Amino acid sequence: MARGDLLLFHNSGAWYDRIIVAATSGGNRAADYVHAAIDLGDGTILEATSSGIRVNYFHVDDRDRAERIPLKVAEPHRLELALSMALDRVGNRYGWVDIFDQLLKLIHCPFYVGRLHSLDCSDLAAMFAAIATDDLQLLETVLDARQEISPNDLARYYGLVK
């Protein structure tokens, strides 16, 4: 376990995971990622779940479903800056508005609801990664509130799926 690694979780087979995959895979069977988190390096992860942004124990059962993405940190202090930014969001509500916007996009609805500070798991992970790596392209994507980022988008961005 490395502090600051991104974790992308594969589909568990649960009905809600199958919906996420159907909505975000782009028809690619390899794109089966349904959740993103940040490894804190001490057996815990920072994640956005339905109960909000939390630090949780990294369960052994979940480790088998997780792909680890070691980040190429721009400078050593960037990792701590990014972790501080992400940890400052602990206690915030989950980004249900973003999930709703992804549903609207899926049904080709031209409307957008969006809230800039409403983060789901992928938004939190992408914002963390963009700051840690000083990746301006990723940061622009995160800050464009109309860009709905999914775990599969992160997997494509980091080359886990095409």
NORSULCOR-V418049 format. One record per run of one state. SS is the DSSP state (@ for helix, = for strand, . for the rest). FROM is the first residue (numbers start at 1). LEN is the number of residues. If there is no record, write none. Layout:
BEGIN
((SS,FROM,LEN) (SS,FROM,LEN))
END
This chain:
BEGIN
((.,1,5) (=,6,5) (.,11,4) (@,15,10) (.,25,8) (=,33,7) (.,40,4) (=,44,6) (.,50,2) (=,52,6) (.,58,2) (@,60,4) (.,64,2) (=,66,4) (.,70,6) (@,76,12) (.,88,8) (@,96,11) (.,107,14) (@,121,13) (.,134,2) (@,136,8) (.,144,7) (@,151,7) (.,158,5))
END
